[in-house]
Amino acid sequence: MKTLAAITFASVIALASASPAEARQGCGPGFHRAPNGACISNRGPRQVFVVGRFYPGRGYWYNSRWYQQRVRARNGWRYR
């Protein structure tokens, strides 16, 4: 009975002394790790870019890439 009480007491002490894990995982305050390992901000959802729209200072967004110029093609636009 004393052994059981000692094991219970030791497990309670071990659980109480365990510190919680760091939520930022080494990225700093206000950031966390993404699934690919990059540090990303905790500031809400990301900005969604519209395909074919010009963003000043960046260019045109198409296929997850920025293009600085576009020209008319047969049925729409071609990005360079």
N, C-alpha and C positions, 0 to 999 in steps of 0.2 A: 504494500500500500504506500509506503514511504517512497519507493522507487517511482511509482506512478505519479505521485504528487511532485516529485523532483523533476521528472520529465515534463510535466505540464507547466510547472513554474519556469523551467528553462526555455520552453517554446514560447511562452508569453513574453518573456524578457527579450528573446531574439526577434520576435515580431514587432515589439514596441521600439526596439533600437534600430530597426531597418529604416533607412531614409528613403523617401520616394525618388523615383527616377527623374532626371532632368528632362523637362518637356522640350527644351530648345535643342538638345542634342548637339551642343557645340557650335550652334550657328549664331548665338548672341541674342540679346533681348529683341522681341518682336519678329523673330524668324523661326522657321522649323524646317526639317528635312523633307524633301519631296521623295517619291518612290525611286527616282533616278539618282538620289544622293545629293542633289543641289539644294542650297539654302534658298527658301522662298519666304516672302513676307506673309504675315498673319493678317494683312489688311483687307479682308473680304475677297469677293470674287475677282478674277482677272478681267481685264478689258477685252471685249470681243471685237475683233476687227472685221469690217465688211469687205468682201472680195471686190476688187475693182475700184474702190474708193480711194481718193488721194488724201493722205495725211501729211500736212505741212511738216517739213523737217525729217520725214521718214520715207515717203514715197507711196507706191501702190502695194497693197497686200494681196498676194495670190499664192496659193498652195504652200502656206506656212513659210513664206519668204517675202522679203521686201524687194521691190523693183523701182528704179528711179524713172523709167520711161515706159510709155506704151504707145503702140501704133495700131491703126485700124487693120484688121484682118478680114477674111471673107465673111464670117458670121459673128464677129465681135471684136475682141481686142487681143493683141499679142504683146506680152510684156518682155522688156529687155533689161 
